[in-house]
Amino acid sequence: MKSIGKIFKYAVNTILVLLVLLGVFVVFSFVPFPGNYKVFTVMSGSMEPTIKTGSLIFVKPMADYGVGDIVTRRTTDAKVTITHRIVSKEEIQGKIAFETKGDANDAPDGEKFTAEGIVGKSILKIPWLGYPVGYAKTTPGLILLIVIPAVIIIYDEMNKIKDEIKKKFRYRKAVAARNDNKNSEDVIEEIKKEETPRKII
């Protein structure tokens, strides 16, 4: 039973650590410095089967983009982005224009844009993980998936530190008590020697 309990505790701690790490990655993606990666959740099936619905994708700005790259681009709605594959790249009025298309769609998006409209190229995708991350971006999700696990881990680590301090304190106390007993025994031996009648030669 103890081994099962240890396995369960280890599994729970592992999940909590992964959730906290995921939260750190997501938060870090919002840090506004040049070249930083961004994290997005794919909520449509337009890129199936390459990118499944509910996937978490990491995108990073590149110096250049080419046909075949999967990119995340901005739309007229600041809150909405589209992750599709570049299907054409051409120069229009001295500027490079791109057009994208979802792998599962029959036709291109019908909108051309420049590199300024691209957030970045997809460098990593993790299936299904987008659902908990999307939930974590809400206030209840942030508390349930990030704050609570972080508090549990911190509390557990503090208990471990406290136990270690107690062990060291008990050890030092035991050593001190042992030394005191040893000193007491030495004193008793000295007293016995003094009480022993000396032989007169």
ChimeraX attribute file (.defattr): number of C-alpha atoms within 10 A of each C-alpha:
attribute: neighborCount
match mode: 1-to-1
recipient: residues
	/A:1	6
	/A:2	7
	/A:3	8
	/A:4	9
	/A:5	10
	/A:6	11
	/A:7	12
	/A:8	12
	/A:9	12
	/A:10	12
	/A:11	12
	/A:12	13
	/A:13	16
	/A:14	12
	/A:15	13
	/A:16	20
	/A:17	16
	/A:18	13
	/A:19	20
	/A:20	19
	/A:21	14
	/A:22	18
	/A:23	20
	/A:24	12
	/A:25	15
	/A:26	19
	/A:27	13
	/A:28	14
	/A:29	18
	/A:30	12
	/A:31	11
	/A:32	9
	/A:33	8
	/A:34	7
	/A:35	11
	/A:36	14
	/A:37	22
	/A:38	22
	/A:39	21
	/A:40	22
	/A:41	23
	/A:42	25
	/A:43	15
	/A:44	14
	/A:45	16
	/A:46	20
	/A:47	19
	/A:48	13
	/A:49	10
	/A:50	13
	/A:51	22
	/A:52	19
	/A:53	20
	/A:54	21
	/A:55	20
	/A:56	23
	/A:57	22
	/A:58	21
	/A:59	22
	/A:60	19
	/A:61	20
	/A:62	12
	/A:63	7
	/A:64	8
	/A:65	17
	/A:66	14
	/A:67	13
	/A:68	13
	/A:69	16
	/A:70	25
	/A:71	23
	/A:72	26
	/A:73	20
	/A:74	18
	/A:75	14
	/A:76	7
	/A:77	7
	/A:78	7
	/A:79	7
	/A:80	9
	/A:81	17
	/A:82	21
	/A:83	27
	/A:84	26
	/A:85	22
	/A:86	20
	/A:87	18
	/A:88	15
	/A:89	18
	/A:90	13
	/A:91	10
	/A:92	11
	/A:93	7
	/A:94	7
	/A:95	11
	/A:96	13
	/A:97	18
	/A:98	22
	/A:99	19
	/A:100	27
	/A:101	22
	/A:102	22
	/A:103	19
	/A:104	13
	/A:105	13
	/A:106	9
	/A:107	10
	/A:108	17
	/A:109	14
	/A:110	8
	/A:111	11
	/A:112	16
	/A:113	17
	/A:114	16
	/A:115	17
	/A:116	10
	/A:117	14
	/A:118	21
	/A:119	20
	/A:120	27
	/A:121	25
	/A:122	22
	/A:123	14
	/A:124	11
	/A:125	20
	/A:126	14
	/A:127	15
	/A:128	15
	/A:129	17
	/A:130	22
	/A:131	16
	/A:132	17
	/A:133	24
	/A:134	17
	/A:135	14
	/A:136	21
	/A:137	16
	/A:138	11
	/A:139	9
	/A:140	12
	/A:141	15
	/A:142	17
	/A:143	14
	/A:144	14
	/A:145	20
	/A:146	22
	/A:147	16
	/A:148	14
	/A:149	20
	/A:150	19
	/A:151	12
	/A:152	13
	/A:153	15
	/A:154	12
	/A:155	12
	/A:156	13
	/A:157	12
	/A:158	12
	/A:159	12
	/A:160	12
	/A:161	12
	/A:162	12
	/A:163	12
	/A:164	12
	/A:165	12
	/A:166	12
	/A:167	12
	/A:168	12
	/A:169	12
	/A:170	12
	/A:171	12
	/A:172	12
	/A:173	12
	/A:174	12
	/A:175	12
	/A:176	12
	/A:177	12
	/A:178	12
	/A:179	12
	/A:180	12
	/A:181	12
	/A:182	12
	/A:183	12
	/A:184	12
	/A:185	12
	/A:186	12
	/A:187	12
	/A:188	12
	/A:189	12
	/A:190	11
	/A:191	11
	/A:192	11
	/A:193	11
	/A:194	10
	/A:195	9
	/A:196	8
	/A:197	8
	/A:198	8
	/A:199	5
	/A:200	4
	/A:201	3
